[in-house]
Amino acid sequence: MTTTVGTFCSFCGGEAASGDHEHCRARLSLIDPPRYCPECGRRMVVQVDPMGWTARCSRHGETTNAAQR
């Protein structure tokens, strides 16, 4: 998963074009689910369970990790 697919970083919520998001990419690639929508920068509703995680943006829908179910 890439943290800068859209306009915003999906880990810290900052603009993808500004700043260094290497730490964000490392966190997302290891264990942490995205916290911010990469399309609009809104905080997402995140649910973590033993099988993986689900993140939902009120405007852009739901994202799940590939290992889930």
Gaussian input, Z-matrix of N, CA and C with variables (Angstrom, degrees):
# hf/3-21g

backbone

0 1
 N
 C     1     B1
 C     2     B2     1     A1
 N     3     B3     2     A2     1     D1
 C     4     B4     3     A3     2     D2
 C     5     B5     4     A4     3     D3
 N     6     B6     5     A5     4     D4
 C     7     B7     6     A6     5     D5
 C     8     B8     7     A7     6     D6
 N     9     B9     8     A8     7     D7
 C    10    B10     9     A9     8     D8
 C    11    B11    10    A10     9     D9
 N    12    B12    11    A11    10    D10
 C    13    B13    12    A12    11    D11
 C    14    B14    13    A13    12    D12
 N    15    B15    14    A14    13    D13
 C    16    B16    15    A15    14    D14
 C    17    B17    16    A16    15    D15
 N    18    B18    17    A17    16    D16
 C    19    B19    18    A18    17    D17
 C    20    B20    19    A19    18    D18
 N    21    B21    20    A20    19    D19
 C    22    B22    21    A21    20    D20
 C    23    B23    22    A22    21    D21
 N    24    B24    23    A23    22    D22
 C    25    B25    24    A24    23    D23
 C    26    B26    25    A25    24    D24
 N    27    B27    26    A26    25    D25
 C    28    B28    27    A27    26    D26
 C    29    B29    28    A28    27    D27
 N    30    B30    29    A29    28    D28
 C    31    B31    30    A30    29    D29
 C    32    B32    31    A31    30    D30
 N    33    B33    32    A32    31    D31
 C    34    B34    33    A33    32    D32
 C    35    B35    34    A34    33    D33
 N    36    B36    35    A35    34    D34
 C    37    B37    36    A36    35    D35
 C    38    B38    37    A37    36    D36
 N    39    B39    38    A38    37    D37
 C    40    B40    39    A39    38    D38
 C    41    B41    40    A40    39    D39
 N    42    B42    41    A41    40    D40
 C    43    B43    42    A42    41    D41
 C    44    B44    43    A43    42    D42
 N    45    B45    44    A44    43    D43
 C    46    B46    45    A45    44    D44
 C    47    B47    46    A46    45    D45
 N    48    B48    47    A47    46    D46
 C    49    B49    48    A48    47    D47
 C    50    B50    49    A49    48    D48
 N    51    B51    50    A50    49    D49
 C    52    B52    51    A51    50    D50
 C    53    B53    52    A52    51    D51
 N    54    B54    53    A53    52    D52
 C    55    B55    54    A54    53    D53
 C    56    B56    55    A55    54    D54
 N    57    B57    56    A56    55    D55
 C    58    B58    57    A57    56    D56
 C    59    B59    58    A58    57    D57
 N    60    B60    59    A59    58    D58
 C    61    B61    60    A60    59    D59
 C    62    B62    61    A61    60    D60
 N    63    B63    62    A62    61    D61
 C    64    B64    63    A63    62    D62
 C    65    B65    64    A64    63    D63
 N    66    B66    65    A65    64    D64
 C    67    B67    66    A66    65    D65
 C    68    B68    67    A67    66    D66
 N    69    B69    68    A68    67    D67
 C    70    B70    69    A69    68    D68
 C    71    B71    70    A70    69    D69
 N    72    B72    71    A71    70    D70
 C    73    B73    72    A72    71    D71
 C    74    B74    73    A73    72    D72
 N    75    B75    74    A74    73    D73
 C    76    B76    75    A75    74    D74
 C    77    B77    76    A76    75    D75
 N    78    B78    77    A77    76    D76
 C    79    B79    78    A78    77    D77
 C    80    B80    79    A79    78    D78
 N    81    B81    80    A80    79    D79
 C    82    B82    81    A81    80    D80
 C    83    B83    82    A82    81    D81
 N    84    B84    83    A83    82    D82
 C    85    B85    84    A84    83    D83
 C    86    B86    85    A85    84    D84
 N    87    B87    86    A86    85    D85
 C    88    B88    87    A87    86    D86
 C    89    B89    88    A88    87    D87
 N    90    B90    89    A89    88    D88
 C    91    B91    90    A90    89    D89
 C    92    B92    91    A91    90    D90
 N    93    B93    92    A92    91    D91
 C    94    B94    93    A93    92    D92
 C    95    B95    94    A94    93    D93
 N    96    B96    95    A95    94    D94
 C    97    B97    96    A96    95    D95
 C    98    B98    97    A97    96    D96
 N    99    B99    98    A98    97    D97
 C   100   B100    99    A99    98    D98
 C   101   B101   100   A100    99    D99
 N   102   B102   101   A101   100   D100
 C   103   B103   102   A102   101   D101
 C   104   B104   103   A103   102   D102
 N   105   B105   104   A104   103   D103
 C   106   B106   105   A105   104   D104
 C   107   B107   106   A106   105   D105
 N   108   B108   107   A107   106   D106
 C   109   B109   108   A108   107   D107
 C   110   B110   109   A109   108   D108
 N   111   B111   110   A110   109   D109
 C   112   B112   111   A111   110   D110
 C   113   B113   112   A112   111   D111
 N   114   B114   113   A113   112   D112
 C   115   B115   114   A114   113   D113
 C   116   B116   115   A115   114   D114
 N   117   B117   116   A116   115   D115
 C   118   B118   117   A117   116   D116
 C   119   B119   118   A118   117   D117
 N   120   B120   119   A119   118   D118
 C   121   B121   120   A120   119   D119
 C   122   B122   121   A121   120   D120
 N   123   B123   122   A122   121   D121
 C   124   B124   123   A123   122   D122
 C   125   B125   124   A124   123   D123
 N   126   B126   125   A125   124   D124
 C   127   B127   126   A126   125   D125
 C   128   B128   127   A127   126   D126
 N   129   B129   128   A128   127   D127
 C   130   B130   129   A129   128   D128
 C   131   B131   130   A130   129   D129
 N   132   B132   131   A131   130   D130
 C   133   B133   132   A132   131   D131
 C   134   B134   133   A133   132   D132
 N   135   B135   134   A134   133   D133
 C   136   B136   135   A135   134   D134
 C   137   B137   136   A136   135   D135
 N   138   B138   137   A137   136   D136
 C   139   B139   138   A138   137   D137
 C   140   B140   139   A139   138   D138
 N   141   B141   140   A140   139   D139
 C   142   B142   141   A141   140   D140
 C   143   B143   142   A142   141   D141
 N   144   B144   143   A143   142   D142
 C   145   B145   144   A144   143   D143
 C   146   B146   145   A145   144   D144
 N   147   B147   146   A146   145   D145
 C   148   B148   147   A147   146   D146
 C   149   B149   148   A148   147   D147
 N   150   B150   149   A149   148   D148
 C   151   B151   150   A150   149   D149
 C   152   B152   151   A151   150   D150
 N   153   B153   152   A152   151   D151
 C   154   B154   153   A153   152   D152
 C   155   B155   154   A154   153   D153
 N   156   B156   155   A155   154   D154
 C   157   B157   156   A156   155   D155
 C   158   B158   157   A157   156   D156
 N   159   B159   158   A158   157   D157
 C   160   B160   159   A159   158   D158
 C   161   B161   160   A160   159   D159
 N   162   B162   161   A161   160   D160
 C   163   B163   162   A162   161   D161
 C   164   B164   163   A163   162   D162
 N   165   B165   164   A164   163   D163
 C   166   B166   165   A165   164   D164
 C   167   B167   166   A166   165   D165
 N   168   B168   167   A167   166   D166
 C   169   B169   168   A168   167   D167
 C   170   B170   169   A169   168   D168
 N   171   B171   170   A170   169   D169
 C   172   B172   171   A171   170   D170
 C   173   B173   172   A172   171   D171
 N   174   B174   173   A173   172   D172
 C   175   B175   174   A174   173   D173
 C   176   B176   175   A175   174   D174
 N   177   B177   176   A176   175   D175
 C   178   B178   177   A177   176   D176
 C   179   B179   178   A178   177   D177
 N   180   B180   179   A179   178   D178
 C   181   B181   180   A180   179   D179
 C   182   B182   181   A181   180   D180
 N   183   B183   182   A182   181   D181
 C   184   B184   183   A183   182   D182
 C   185   B185   184   A184   183   D183
 N   186   B186   185   A185   184   D184
 C   187   B187   186   A186   185   D185
 C   188   B188   187   A187   186   D186
 N   189   B189   188   A188   187   D187
 C   190   B190   189   A189   188   D188
 C   191   B191   190   A190   189   D189
 N   192   B192   191   A191   190   D190
 C   193   B193   192   A192   191   D191
 C   194   B194   193   A193   192   D192
 N   195   B195   194   A194   193   D193
 C   196   B196   195   A195   194   D194
 C   197   B197   196   A196   195   D195
 N   198   B198   197   A197   196   D196
 C   199   B199   198   A198   197   D197
 C   200   B200   199   A199   198   D198
 N   201   B201   200   A200   199   D199
 C   202   B202   201   A201   200   D200
 C   203   B203   202   A202   201   D201
 N   204   B204   203   A203   202   D202
 C   205   B205   204   A204   203   D203
 C   206   B206   205   A205   204   D204

   B1=1.4563
   B2=1.5216
   B3=1.3051
   B4=1.4546
   B5=1.5120
   B6=1.3231
   B7=1.4586
   B8=1.5150
   B9=1.3136
   B10=1.4596
   B11=1.5197
   B12=1.3275
   B13=1.4535
   B14=1.5168
   B15=1.3153
   B16=1.4650
   B17=1.5135
   B18=1.2969
   B19=1.4498
   B20=1.5223
   B21=1.3459
   B22=1.4614
   B23=1.5195
   B24=1.3202
   B25=1.4627
   B26=1.5220
   B27=1.3322
   B28=1.4592
   B29=1.5258
   B30=1.3261
   B31=1.4639
   B32=1.5237
   B33=1.3397
   B34=1.4691
   B35=1.5236
   B36=1.3340
   B37=1.4523
   B38=1.5118
   B39=1.3307
   B40=1.4597
   B41=1.5209
   B42=1.3100
   B43=1.4612
   B44=1.5245
   B45=1.3164
   B46=1.4589
   B47=1.5282
   B48=1.3161
   B49=1.4573
   B50=1.5237
   B51=1.3241
   B52=1.4572
   B53=1.5243
   B54=1.2846
   B55=1.4627
   B56=1.5139
   B57=1.3089
   B58=1.4556
   B59=1.5282
   B60=1.2998
   B61=1.4628
   B62=1.5247
   B63=1.3152
   B64=1.4631
   B65=1.5300
   B66=1.3320
   B67=1.4716
   B68=1.5370
   B69=1.3046
   B70=1.4652
   B71=1.5291
   B72=1.3295
   B73=1.4603
   B74=1.5154
   B75=1.3336
   B76=1.4629
   B77=1.5246
   B78=1.3274
   B79=1.4740
   B80=1.5199
   B81=1.3408
   B82=1.4556
   B83=1.5147
   B84=1.3213
   B85=1.4585
   B86=1.5204
   B87=1.3329
   B88=1.4591
   B89=1.5190
   B90=1.3130
   B91=1.4586
   B92=1.5132
   B93=1.2956
   B94=1.4604
   B95=1.5301
   B96=1.3295
   B97=1.4687
   B98=1.5276
   B99=1.3327
   B100=1.4656
   B101=1.5255
   B102=1.3058
   B103=1.4701
   B104=1.5217
   B105=1.3278
   B106=1.4672
   B107=1.5212
   B108=1.3092
   B109=1.4635
   B110=1.5317
   B111=1.3278
   B112=1.4678
   B113=1.5258
   B114=1.3275
   B115=1.4604
   B116=1.5203
   B117=1.3531
   B118=1.4654
   B119=1.5327
   B120=1.3310
   B121=1.4560
   B122=1.5206
   B123=1.3359
   B124=1.4679
   B125=1.5213
   B126=1.3239
   B127=1.4574
   B128=1.5277
   B129=1.3407
   B130=1.4523
   B131=1.5256
   B132=1.3239
   B133=1.4572
   B134=1.5258
   B135=1.3390
   B136=1.4568
   B137=1.5166
   B138=1.3346
   B139=1.4511
   B140=1.5242
   B141=1.3278
   B142=1.4568
   B143=1.5192
   B144=1.3282
   B145=1.4606
   B146=1.5292
   B147=1.3208
   B148=1.4756
   B149=1.5281
   B150=1.3199
   B151=1.4638
   B152=1.5290
   B153=1.3210
   B154=1.4610
   B155=1.5122
   B156=1.3336
   B157=1.4623
   B158=1.5244
   B159=1.3355
   B160=1.4564
   B161=1.5208
   B162=1.3262
   B163=1.4649
   B164=1.5237
   B165=1.3412
   B166=1.4588
   B167=1.5233
   B168=1.3180
   B169=1.4657
   B170=1.5233
   B171=1.3260
   B172=1.4655
   B173=1.5318
   B174=1.3133
   B175=1.4708
   B176=1.5290
   B177=1.3572
   B178=1.4592
   B179=1.5240
   B180=1.3083
   B181=1.4670
   B182=1.5265
   B183=1.3145
   B184=1.4644
   B185=1.5274
   B186=1.3268
   B187=1.4537
   B188=1.5180
   B189=1.3336
   B190=1.4708
   B191=1.5165
   B192=1.3508
   B193=1.4526
   B194=1.5185
   B195=1.3114
   B196=1.4673
   B197=1.5259
   B198=1.3197
   B199=1.4603
   B200=1.5151
   B201=1.3100
   B202=1.4593
   B203=1.5205
   B204=1.3093
   B205=1.4730
   B206=1.4823
   A1=108.73
   A2=115.64
   A3=121.58
   A4=109.44
   A5=117.16
   A6=120.11
   A7=112.61
   A8=117.94
   A9=119.79
   A10=111.72
   A11=118.39
   A12=122.08
   A13=110.58
   A14=116.79
   A15=121.55
   A16=110.58
   A17=114.74
   A18=122.55
   A19=111.96
   A20=116.47
   A21=121.44
   A22=112.02
   A23=116.25
   A24=122.52
   A25=107.86
   A26=117.60
   A27=120.28
   A28=113.05
   A29=118.16
   A30=120.29
   A31=111.91
   A32=117.16
   A33=119.63
   A34=113.40
   A35=117.79
   A36=121.12
   A37=114.90
   A38=117.41
   A39=120.63
   A40=111.88
   A41=116.41
   A42=120.34
   A43=109.53
   A44=116.08
   A45=121.56
   A46=112.52
   A47=116.50
   A48=120.67
   A49=113.33
   A50=117.52
   A51=118.97
   A52=110.41
   A53=115.53
   A54=120.37
   A55=113.10
   A56=114.18
   A57=121.88
   A58=107.98
   A59=117.00
   A60=121.78
   A61=111.83
   A62=117.32
   A63=121.40
   A64=110.82
   A65=117.11
   A66=120.89
   A67=110.03
   A68=117.19
   A69=121.54
   A70=110.98
   A71=116.97
   A72=120.82
   A73=111.16
   A74=117.10
   A75=120.68
   A76=110.92
   A77=117.16
   A78=120.47
   A79=111.34
   A80=117.18
   A81=120.30
   A82=112.13
   A83=117.98
   A84=120.20
   A85=112.36
   A86=117.70
   A87=120.68
   A88=112.82
   A89=117.33
   A90=119.49
   A91=114.95
   A92=118.41
   A93=121.31
   A94=112.75
   A95=116.95
   A96=119.81
   A97=109.55
   A98=116.77
   A99=118.90
   A100=110.00
   A101=117.34
   A102=122.10
   A103=111.97
   A104=117.03
   A105=122.04
   A106=109.47
   A107=116.81
   A108=122.26
   A109=109.26
   A110=117.73
   A111=119.47
   A112=113.15
   A113=118.21
   A114=121.45
   A115=113.41
   A116=117.01
   A117=119.01
   A118=113.80
   A119=118.33
   A120=121.48
   A121=114.47
   A122=117.29
   A123=120.21
   A124=110.31
   A125=115.24
   A126=121.37
   A127=107.91
   A128=116.96
   A129=121.13
   A130=110.88
   A131=115.44
   A132=122.50
   A133=105.76
   A134=117.00
   A135=121.52
   A136=109.78
   A137=115.65
   A138=121.29
   A139=108.26
   A140=115.42
   A141=121.46
   A142=108.09
   A143=116.07
   A144=120.80
   A145=108.45
   A146=118.92
   A147=120.27
   A148=114.49
   A149=117.09
   A150=120.78
   A151=113.39
   A152=118.55
   A153=121.02
   A154=111.54
   A155=116.48
   A156=120.59
   A157=110.69
   A158=114.52
   A159=123.56
   A160=107.04
   A161=117.10
   A162=122.24
   A163=107.81
   A164=117.11
   A165=121.22
   A166=111.54
   A167=115.20
   A168=122.07
   A169=107.55
   A170=116.93
   A171=120.27
   A172=112.29
   A173=117.16
   A174=120.68
   A175=114.11
   A176=117.47
   A177=119.80
   A178=114.67
   A179=117.80
   A180=120.35
   A181=114.66
   A182=114.06
   A183=122.88
   A184=112.58
   A185=115.38
   A186=124.30
   A187=107.63
   A188=116.12
   A189=119.76
   A190=108.41
   A191=115.77
   A192=117.33
   A193=109.09
   A194=116.59
   A195=122.50
   A196=112.35
   A197=118.38
   A198=121.35
   A199=112.73
   A200=116.87
   A201=120.24
   A202=110.65
   A203=115.18
   A204=125.63
   A205=111.63
   D1=135.62
   D2=178.10
   D3=-101.78
   D4=138.13
   D5=-176.98
   D6=-83.24
   D7=-14.37
   D8=-174.36
   D9=-118.74
   D10=40.91
   D11=178.71
   D12=-67.28
   D13=-42.50
   D14=-179.01
   D15=-99.36
   D16=-147.86
   D17=-178.06
   D18=-82.67
   D19=-25.51
   D20=-174.83
   D21=-119.87
   D22=151.72
   D23=175.71
   D24=-71.64
   D25=131.12
   D26=-176.83
   D27=-83.34
   D28=0.49
   D29=175.51
   D30=-103.18
   D31=-48.29
   D32=-176.25
   D33=-104.60
   D34=-15.13
   D35=179.09
   D36=85.27
   D37=-1.85
   D38=179.43
   D39=-75.50
   D40=165.15
   D41=177.89
   D42=-64.42
   D43=132.84
   D44=-175.81
   D45=-64.40
   D46=-32.40
   D47=-176.71
   D48=-77.11
   D49=-19.25
   D50=-178.05
   D51=-112.82
   D52=143.05
   D53=177.31
   D54=84.24
   D55=171.26
   D56=179.97
   D57=-101.83
   D58=119.45
   D59=-178.18
   D60=-109.12
   D61=23.35
   D62=179.15
   D63=-60.66
   D64=-43.40
   D65=178.17
   D66=-61.30
   D67=-39.80
   D68=178.89
   D69=-63.29
   D70=-45.79
   D71=178.69
   D72=-61.11
   D73=-39.48
   D74=179.62
   D75=-64.68
   D76=-44.08
   D77=179.99
   D78=-63.88
   D79=-44.18
   D80=-178.58
   D81=-68.22
   D82=-32.57
   D83=-179.09
   D84=-74.43
   D85=-22.34
   D86=-178.78
   D87=-87.93
   D88=-62.55
   D89=-171.05
   D90=-147.74
   D91=-33.62
   D92=-171.35
   D93=-75.10
   D94=136.07
   D95=173.74
   D96=-77.23
   D97=163.25
   D98=175.98
   D99=-66.52
   D100=144.37
   D101=-179.31
   D102=-108.08
   D103=-22.40
   D104=-177.91
   D105=-125.79
   D106=144.24
   D107=178.53
   D108=-67.91
   D109=128.04
   D110=179.24
   D111=-70.77
   D112=-15.60
   D113=179.84
   D114=-86.35
   D115=-40.13
   D116=-173.63
   D117=-125.36
   D118=-9.98
   D119=177.87
   D120=81.20
   D121=4.58
   D122=178.65
   D123=-74.10
   D124=148.21
   D125=175.32
   D126=-66.79
   D127=133.35
   D128=-179.01
   D129=-99.94
   D130=157.43
   D131=173.38
   D132=-84.53
   D133=119.69
   D134=-175.56
   D135=-116.40
   D136=132.91
   D137=175.54
   D138=-123.80
   D139=126.81
   D140=179.57
   D141=-113.79
   D142=131.86
   D143=175.64
   D144=-135.60
   D145=176.10
   D146=-177.03
   D147=-60.06
   D148=-22.52
   D149=-178.83
   D150=-89.00
   D151=-11.82
   D152=-178.75
   D153=150.17
   D154=-143.66
   D155=-179.06
   D156=-145.52
   D157=160.29
   D158=174.51
   D159=-134.19
   D160=132.85
   D161=177.45
   D162=-123.94
   D163=131.26
   D164=-176.23
   D165=-125.63
   D166=124.61
   D167=173.31
   D168=-95.53
   D169=137.31
   D170=-178.82
   D171=-65.71
   D172=-20.31
   D173=-179.10
   D174=-106.20
   D175=-30.78
   D176=-171.56
   D177=-115.54
   D178=5.58
   D179=173.30
   D180=90.41
   D181=-161.35
   D182=-169.84
   D183=-105.84
   D184=145.02
   D185=174.61
   D186=-129.17
   D187=138.93
   D188=175.73
   D189=-127.09
   D190=160.51
   D191=176.94
   D192=-78.80
   D193=156.80
   D194=-174.24
   D195=-65.25
   D196=-28.74
   D197=-177.45
   D198=-77.22
   D199=-12.63
   D200=-175.14
   D201=-73.96
   D202=128.83
   D203=176.14
   D204=42.61

